Amino acid sequence: MADHLRMQIRNQAKTTLTGLDTTSSNVFDTRIYPLENSELPALLIYTKEEESEPIDIGSNRTMNRNLNLIVEAYVKSNSAFEDTLDTICKEVEQAIAAD
């Protein structure tokens, strides 16, 4: 049996976001991860809430689902803190848009 769609989406997001210029391989698909200084800057990827509603009722029920995928960026506190976060956000947005 294939993995749940939420897991497939998280896995694809991790693959897509691994190797970005700023965060490199510091990408973790969990909402709780004890980040070490050596792992910063980093991304945490997880799913939060999901809404679903039936589109078709019957033996082959079709569902419409909306899932919130969260990508959190973490950086070391320094004078370029905000600029680094902005750079990470740009890289993430471009990578997801290209996938």
QUIHU-V554433 format. One record per residue. RES is the residue in one letter. OMEGA is omega in whole degrees, -180 to 180 (* if undefined). Layout:
res->RES omega->OMEGA
res->RES omega->OMEGA
This chain:
res->M omega->180
res->A omega->177
res->D omega->177
res->H omega->-178
res->L omega->177
res->R omega->-180
res->M omega->178
res->Q omega->179
res->I omega->177
res->R omega->-179
res->N omega->179
res->Q omega->178
res->A omega->179
res->K omega->178
res->T omega->-178
res->T omega->-173
res->L omega->177
res->T omega->178
res->G omega->176
res->L omega->-175
res->D omega->-173
res->T omega->-175
res->T omega->176
res->S omega->-178
res->S omega->-180
res->N omega->-178
res->V omega->-174
res->F omega->-177
res->D omega->178
res->T omega->179
res->R omega->179
res->I omega->179
res->Y omega->-180
res->P omega->-176
res->L omega->175
res->E omega->178
res->N omega->-179
res->S omega->-179
res->E omega->-179
res->L omega->-2
res->P omega->-175
res->A omega->174
res->L omega->169
res->L omega->-178
res->I omega->177
res->Y omega->176
res->T omega->-174
res->K omega->-178
res->E omega->-178
res->E omega->175
res->E omega->177
res->S omega->177
res->E omega->180
res->P omega->174
res->I omega->178
res->D omega->176
res->I omega->179
res->G omega->-177
res->S omega->177
res->N omega->-176
res->R omega->175
res->T omega->-178
res->M omega->171
res->N omega->-178
res->R omega->174
res->N omega->-175
res->L omega->174
res->N omega->175
res->L omega->-178
res->I omega->173
res->V omega->180
res->E omega->178
res->A omega->178
res->Y omega->178
res->V omega->174
res->K omega->178
res->S omega->177
res->N omega->-176
res->S omega->-179
res->A omega->-176
res->F omega->-177
res->E omega->180
res->D omega->179
res->T omega->177
res->L omega->178
res->D omega->178
res->T omega->179
res->I omega->180
res->C omega->179
res->K omega->180
res->E omega->180
res->V omega->-178
res->E omega->-180
res->Q omega->-180
res->A omega->180
res->I omega->179
res->A omega->-179
res->A omega->-177
res->D omega->*
